[in-house]
Amino acid sequence: MDETYITIEYLREILAKCGSTTPGPWVSFIEGRDHDSGSSFIRTAGNDIELSGATDADQDFMANAKQDIPALVAEIVRLKGWSL
């Protein structure tokens, strides 16, 4: 998507999608990096998320997106002088 098409309505939709997910913060735990036994998972404020077929980088990205997306939306809103 071209950044010229970002509207306040689009940003509200993004935040709504993010807000409908399991509460955060989300934290990625990779077996062998963050702990020594069990499987890799994303810890949330609700049920943990276990992924199949994701790379470690995929999992880290997904876990961080829960916090990163609202921060990025807030910065766009601030820079544009909009209000949600």
Backbone as CSV, one residue per row, in Angstrom:
resi,resn,N_x,N_y,N_z,CA_x,CA_y,CA_z,C_x,C_y,C_z
1,MET,0.839,-1.179,0.000,0.000,0.000,0.000,0.882,1.239,0.000
2,ASP,0.573,2.180,-0.848,1.280,3.456,-0.929,0.895,4.308,0.279
3,GLU,1.877,4.921,0.936,1.604,5.687,2.151,0.668,6.862,1.933
4,THR,0.499,7.308,0.694,-0.421,8.409,0.434,-1.869,7.987,0.640
5,TYR,-2.138,6.697,0.735,-3.496,6.207,0.920,-3.821,5.898,2.375
6,ILE,-2.903,6.206,3.271,-3.181,5.987,4.682,-4.124,7.086,5.154
7,THR,-5.262,6.655,5.655,-6.251,7.580,6.177,-6.466,7.295,7.652
8,ILE,-7.115,8.212,8.331,-7.420,7.998,9.735,-8.338,6.784,9.897
9,GLU,-9.226,6.575,8.935,-10.119,5.417,8.995,-9.332,4.112,8.887
10,TYR,-8.341,4.102,8.002,-7.493,2.925,7.839,-6.718,2.641,9.128
11,LEU,-6.186,3.683,9.743,-5.467,3.507,11.000,-6.397,2.991,12.099
12,ARG,-7.630,3.465,12.118,-8.596,2.959,13.096,-8.877,1.475,12.875
13,GLU,-8.957,1.069,11.607,-9.166,-0.355,11.292,-7.981,-1.192,11.779
14,ILE,-6.776,-0.693,11.567,-5.576,-1.408,12.020,-5.612,-1.570,13.536
15,LEU,-5.909,-0.496,14.246,-5.970,-0.575,15.708,-7.075,-1.507,16.179
16,ALA,-8.196,-1.530,15.473,-9.297,-2.432,15.841,-8.862,-3.886,15.688
17,LYS,-8.164,-4.199,14.603,-7.653,-5.562,14.409,-6.690,-5.934,15.524
18,CYS,-5.791,-5.027,15.844,-4.815,-5.283,16.897,-5.520,-5.426,18.246
19,GLY,-6.509,-4.598,18.482,-7.239,-4.639,19.738,-8.093,-5.870,19.925
20,SER,-8.428,-6.544,18.832,-9.271,-7.741,18.928,-8.460,-9.007,19.209
21,THR,-7.153,-8.894,19.243,-6.294,-10.045,19.522,-6.178,-10.266,21.027
22,THR,-5.565,-11.375,21.401,-5.329,-11.689,22.803,-4.558,-10.538,23.449
23,PRO,-4.934,-10.150,24.676,-4.244,-9.038,25.329,-2.739,-9.258,25.438
24,GLY,-2.021,-8.158,25.466,-0.575,-8.196,25.573,-0.119,-7.762,26.942
25,PRO,1.171,-7.579,27.109,2.164,-7.657,26.045,2.410,-9.097,25.591
26,TRP,2.892,-9.211,24.366,3.298,-10.502,23.833,4.820,-10.567,23.887
27,VAL,5.328,-11.723,24.293,6.776,-11.922,24.373,7.122,-13.250,23.721
28,SER,8.088,-13.229,22.824,8.525,-14.433,22.125,9.544,-15.191,22.970
29,PHE,9.327,-16.486,23.106,10.269,-17.365,23.789,10.683,-18.465,22.814
30,ILE,11.944,-18.465,22.432,12.477,-19.421,21.471,13.263,-20.489,22.231
31,GLU,12.899,-21.759,21.984,13.629,-22.866,22.619,15.083,-22.820,22.178
32,GLY,15.996,-22.957,23.136,17.423,-22.920,22.846,18.013,-21.528,22.910
33,ARG,17.182,-20.518,22.827,17.654,-19.140,22.964,17.194,-18.545,24.295
34,ASP,15.904,-18.729,24.588,15.317,-18.114,25.777,15.026,-19.115,26.896
35,HIS,14.976,-20.372,26.556,14.780,-21.442,27.535,15.306,-22.736,26.939
36,ASP,15.544,-23.731,27.808,16.230,-24.944,27.353,15.330,-26.137,27.069
37,SER,14.092,-26.101,27.476,13.235,-27.262,27.215,11.830,-26.804,26.861
38,GLY,11.074,-27.700,26.258,9.735,-27.344,25.803,9.783,-26.874,24.368
39,SER,8.793,-26.120,23.984,8.734,-25.641,22.604,8.785,-24.118,22.584
40,SER,8.981,-23.574,21.409,8.942,-22.127,21.237,7.488,-21.671,21.305
41,PHE,7.261,-20.489,21.858,5.900,-19.985,21.987,5.924,-18.475,22.182
42,ILE,4.744,-17.870,22.048,4.563,-16.459,22.345,3.730,-16.376,23.611
43,ARG,4.289,-15.753,24.646,3.547,-15.577,25.896,2.667,-14.335,25.764
44,THR,1.418,-14.457,26.149,0.485,-13.333,26.129,-0.121,-13.189,27.517
45,ALA,-0.992,-12.213,27.675,-1.712,-12.061,28.940,-2.839,-13.088,29.046
46,GLY,-3.112,-13.804,27.957,-4.105,-14.868,27.949,-3.405,-16.194,27.748
47,ASN,-3.895,-16.975,26.812,-3.258,-18.258,26.491,-2.010,-18.037,25.654
48,ASP,-0.996,-18.863,25.890,0.211,-18.798,25.066,-0.129,-19.205,23.641
49,ILE,0.653,-18.717,22.696,0.472,-19.022,21.279,1.632,-19.902,20.841
50,GLU,1.312,-21.077,20.321,2.334,-21.951,19.748,2.141,-21.973,18.247
51,LEU,3.239,-21.816,17.506,3.185,-21.732,16.054,3.782,-22.977,15.426
52,SER,3.296,-23.294,14.262,3.840,-24.399,13.494,4.323,-23.852,12.160
53,GLY,5.572,-24.129,11.828,6.103,-23.717,10.535,6.715,-22.329,10.507
54,ALA,6.700,-21.613,11.619,7.273,-20.273,11.658,8.764,-20.353,11.968
55,THR,9.516,-19.464,11.380,10.922,-19.344,11.748,11.012,-18.574,13.063
56,ASP,12.179,-18.589,13.684,12.365,-17.800,14.901,12.107,-16.322,14.616
57,ALA,12.572,-15.847,13.474,12.361,-14.447,13.103,10.875,-14.149,12.907
58,ASP,10.139,-15.088,12.288,8.690,-14.916,12.125,8.023,-14.754,13.482
59,GLN,8.381,-15.639,14.405,7.767,-15.611,15.735,8.105,-14.320,16.462
60,ASP,9.356,-13.893,16.423,9.745,-12.646,17.067,8.981,-11.468,16.476
61,PHE,8.839,-11.452,15.152,8.103,-10.374,14.483,6.654,-10.340,14.941
62,MET,5.984,-11.501,14.940,4.578,-11.552,15.342,4.393,-11.110,16.786
63,ALA,5.267,-11.569,17.657,5.152,-11.199,19.064,5.335,-9.692,19.241
64,ASN,6.316,-9.134,18.581,6.581,-7.701,18.727,5.539,-6.832,18.041
65,ALA,4.873,-7.353,17.012,3.855,-6.578,16.303,2.736,-6.127,17.237
66,LYS,2.422,-6.931,18.251,1.364,-6.579,19.203,1.655,-5.248,19.873
67,GLN,2.913,-4.955,20.149,3.300,-3.688,20.756,3.707,-2.642,19.711
68,ASP,4.343,-3.092,18.632,4.886,-2.168,17.641,3.805,-1.469,16.822
69,ILE,2.769,-2.198,16.434,1.738,-1.614,15.569,1.034,-0.432,16.240
70,PRO,0.544,-0.563,17.473,-0.082,0.616,18.094,0.881,1.796,18.232
71,ALA,2.158,1.521,18.505,3.137,2.605,18.617,3.333,3.308,17.273
72,LEU,3.411,2.535,16.198,3.570,3.130,14.867,2.343,3.937,14.467
73,VAL,1.160,3.407,14.745,-0.075,4.139,14.437,-0.111,5.449,15.222
74,ALA,0.229,5.396,16.499,0.231,6.611,17.320,1.185,7.655,16.767
75,GLU,2.349,7.218,16.285,3.318,8.161,15.724,2.808,8.777,14.431
76,ILE,2.174,7.984,13.586,1.596,8.532,12.348,0.536,9.569,12.686
77,VAL,-0.340,9.227,13.622,-1.397,10.146,14.041,-0.787,11.444,14.580
78,ARG,0.256,11.323,15.393,0.914,12.508,15.945,1.527,13.362,14.846
79,LEU,2.226,12.730,13.913,2.886,13.468,12.844,1.899,14.159,11.910
80,LYS,0.757,13.520,11.698,-0.269,14.099,10.812,-1.128,15.129,11.538
81,GLY,-1.033,15.168,12.873,-1.866,16.091,13.633,-3.312,15.647,13.738
82,TRP,-3.525,14.336,13.567,-4.879,13.785,13.662,-5.170,13.385,15.107
83,SER,-6.428,13.055,15.366,-6.764,12.477,16.656,-7.620,11.240,16.400
84,LEU,-7.402,10.248,17.224,-8.180,9.023,17.103,-9.396,9.206,17.930
